[in-house]
Amino acid sequence: MTETTTLWRPTGPRELELVAELDWRAWPPRLPEQPIFYPVMNEDYAIRIARDWNVEHSGAGFVTRFEVETEFLSRYPVQQAGGRTILELWVPAEELDEFNAHIVGKIEVVHEFH
């Protein structure tokens, strides 16, 4: 059995619609002004972003949870973007298709804020 790592992604309604169109199995391509895809390493950090940023900017925020093959993730060092628990991965946009290929199972919504 393949070892996986749980990641979270705070997202707004438009990105979530695109994930649904991809059958909850992949993240959509980044926009030109989004050179990096940022999944986060813990649920609390994802909740704060979805609740405090996504709701303000788009009226709703969602926290998604998904599994990625642990061995594949080793190529992306964990980045500390603030305090001890503000941890994320920085996946270059041009590697997102390959990243998506290593998602195990479906992306699921675990929190919703309005």
C-alpha positions as CSV (number, residue, x, y, z in Angstrom):
1,M,0.0,0.0,0.0
2,T,1.3,3.5,-0.9
3,E,2.0,5.8,2.0
4,T,0.2,9.1,1.7
5,T,0.3,12.5,3.4
6,T,-2.8,14.5,4.1
7,L,-2.8,18.0,2.8
8,W,-5.4,20.8,3.0
9,R,-6.3,23.6,0.6
10,P,-8.3,26.7,1.4
11,T,-10.2,27.7,-1.6
12,G,-12.9,30.0,-2.9
13,P,-16.1,29.1,-4.8
14,R,-14.7,29.4,-8.3
15,E,-11.7,27.1,-7.7
16,L,-14.0,24.7,-6.0
17,E,-16.3,24.6,-9.0
18,L,-13.3,23.8,-11.2
19,V,-12.3,20.9,-8.8
20,A,-15.8,19.6,-9.1
21,E,-15.5,19.7,-12.9
22,L,-12.4,17.6,-12.6
23,D,-14.4,14.9,-10.7
24,W,-12.8,15.9,-7.3
25,R,-9.5,14.3,-8.4
26,A,-7.3,17.2,-9.5
27,W,-6.5,20.9,-9.0
28,P,-7.2,23.2,-12.0
29,P,-4.3,24.9,-13.8
30,R,-3.0,28.1,-12.2
31,L,-3.8,31.5,-13.6
32,P,-0.9,33.4,-15.2
33,E,-0.6,35.5,-12.0
34,Q,-0.4,32.3,-9.9
35,P,3.0,30.8,-10.5
36,I,2.8,28.6,-7.3
37,F,0.2,26.2,-6.0
38,Y,0.1,26.3,-2.2
39,P,-1.4,23.3,-0.4
40,V,-1.0,23.6,3.4
41,M,0.2,21.1,6.0
42,N,-2.5,21.5,8.7
43,E,-6.2,22.0,9.0
44,D,-6.1,24.9,11.4
45,Y,-4.1,27.0,9.0
46,A,-6.4,26.1,6.1
47,I,-9.4,27.1,8.2
48,R,-8.0,30.5,9.0
49,I,-7.3,31.3,5.4
50,A,-10.7,30.1,4.2
51,R,-12.6,31.8,6.9
52,D,-10.6,35.1,7.1
53,W,-9.4,35.6,3.5
54,N,-11.6,33.7,1.1
55,V,-14.9,34.8,2.7
56,E,-13.8,38.4,2.6
57,H,-12.6,38.2,-1.1
58,S,-15.2,36.0,-2.6
59,G,-18.1,35.6,-0.2
60,A,-17.3,32.0,0.7
61,G,-14.4,29.9,1.8
62,F,-13.9,26.2,1.8
63,V,-11.3,23.9,3.3
64,T,-10.5,20.8,1.2
65,R,-8.6,17.7,2.4
66,F,-6.8,15.3,0.1
67,E,-4.1,12.6,0.1
68,V,-0.9,12.7,-1.9
69,E,1.8,10.0,-2.2
70,T,4.4,10.8,0.5
71,E,7.4,9.8,-1.6
72,F,6.4,12.2,-4.4
73,L,6.0,15.1,-1.9
74,S,9.6,14.7,-0.7
75,R,10.6,16.9,-3.7
76,Y,8.9,19.9,-2.1
77,P,10.5,21.2,1.1
78,V,8.0,22.3,3.7
79,Q,7.9,26.1,3.8
80,Q,7.3,28.0,7.0
81,A,5.2,31.0,5.9
82,G,4.8,32.6,9.4
83,G,4.5,31.0,12.8
84,R,5.4,27.4,13.7
85,T,2.1,26.0,12.4
86,I,2.0,28.2,9.2
87,L,3.4,25.4,7.0
88,E,2.8,24.9,3.3
89,L,4.3,23.4,0.1
90,W,5.2,25.4,-2.9
91,V,4.4,23.5,-6.1
92,P,5.4,25.4,-9.3
93,A,2.5,25.8,-11.6
94,E,4.2,23.9,-14.4
95,E,4.4,20.8,-12.1
96,L,0.7,20.8,-11.1
97,D,-0.3,18.1,-13.6
98,E,2.4,15.8,-12.2
99,F,1.3,16.7,-8.6
100,N,-2.3,15.9,-9.5
101,A,-1.2,12.5,-10.9
102,H,0.0,11.6,-7.4
103,I,-3.3,12.5,-5.6
104,V,-4.7,9.4,-4.0
105,G,-8.5,9.3,-3.9
106,K,-10.8,12.3,-4.1
107,I,-10.5,15.9,-2.9
108,E,-13.1,16.5,-0.2
109,V,-14.6,19.6,1.3
110,V,-14.3,19.4,5.1
111,H,-15.3,23.0,6.1
112,E,-17.4,25.7,4.6
113,F,-17.6,29.4,5.6
114,H,-19.9,32.2,4.4
